């Protein structure tokens, strides 16, 4: 056969087969309009003589073809019948099961690996300041996500393994799905500690700060269902129960979130370290729900050598607000340039607060004003139990406060100002000096001690009253028949703060009053001033009646 005949024969057979396939396909789709259009504009018989791509392009009118493309006319069901998918009725099951089986085998393969404790210990404790030790077993689980499970992990503060920093019952190390079957390329995504116990030594906080100083590739950490013990060396201070911690560690920031219960109150702490302009800055937020306490602290200007920190602080408790600038060094906080404000007072606070070795304060509280009327109304609004325990102070608060006010707002403006020195010692309050300015009337001073116990709360005191203007004093209290009154009076006694009862030991001018007179004054004071608990104790009209009653006896 000649080449030309062979060429003609081949193209004729191809054309015939293509026309047959075209006819069958269009018939199945019931797309007659497209069939006619193709026959008129795309005659395959012409390929027997010559194949010309330019003419072929002219024969294809794509715009007209697009107008005929109405997909709603397609009958795909008949197409599937022509192809004969019924012969492969289990194909869909194969397509679903096969990927699941492959995924299962991929995820389950690490089960057969051998996990060396030493390598995992080194991976968890990359930091040089801590050491890990695994006592329990190590297993692999791919549910709910691929992870390594560890029993009984202990983390020490140093390589000597003396002081336990963290003890964990169950550890889950989440693994990256990528390179899961390649043992050497396993990547830890997250470490979860369950049933943990953390020991924090408040006296040596610097060593914990050093743990997060190293620029390692930190693994995100999460602590759940545990407790944090706050210690002063070996002495117990407090415990955060039901604790949960999240460590979100990035290249330029470290964020630590703590949730739990402290003294049966919900506690939330958010600590964030950031590098701004190549300088370290730390922000701390502390919240306690029942106390309605919010504290925000910003730390800056770290001194690496001397553990020196400068910062500012904001504290809000109910309607009480405090803002100030402070310095911290060697467990001691020095407060300067601060403001204290609430509905009762407005002033400035400065001084020192020692956190270590024991909590101790030495503060100066200089008030611009005190609204005694509102303070007394707040006290009267308390229930009876709260009133009786008003002067009970936490035993852990120790130290001194110098308290003064330039102005006192009250209904009858009897007290103009005051200044005092107060010491707190294991729940007791010692008033070393309390000077009261009575304006043109004179002055008074009080000293004594509030002794607190579970069964009692007593204020044992001594007081001197100085009257500069006797006439004005008599006029102020509405006493007109009395010509002379003592200008200097000494009083000592005891006030039962729990029962609301006064006892006078001694009352003297130049001479001591007789016991009978003292008992009369004591009785009158309890009848007038403590008739209904603390309701009338600081009311001037009642005090005026009491003074008129005891001075009338002298007449």
ABEGO torsion letter per residue (X at the ends): XBAAAAAAAAAAAAAAAAAAAAAAAAAAAGBAAAAAAAAAABBAAAAAABBBAAAAAAABBAAAAAAABBAAABBAAAAAAAAGAAABAAAAAAAAAAAAAAAAAAAAAAAABBBBAAAAAAAABABAABBBBBABBBBBBAOABBBBBBBGBBBBABAAGABBABBBABBBBBBBABGAABAAABBBABBBBBGBBBBBBAABAAAAAAAAABBBBBBBBBBBGBBBBBBBEABBABBBBGBBBBBBBBAABBBBBBBEBBGGBBBBBBBBBBBBGGBBBBBBBBBBAAAGBBBBBBBBGBBAAAGBBBBBBBBBBEABBBBBBBBBBGGBBBBBGBBBBBAABBBBBBEBBBAOABBBBBBBBBBABBBAAAAAAAAAABBAAAAAAAABBBAABBEBBBBBBABBBBAAGABABBBBBBBBBGGBBBBABBBBBAEAAEBBBBBEBBBBBAABBBBBBBBBBBBABAAAAAAAAGBAABABBBABBBBBEBBBAAAGBBBBABBBBABBBBAAAAAAAAAAAAAAAAABEAAAAABAAAAAAAAAAAAAAAX
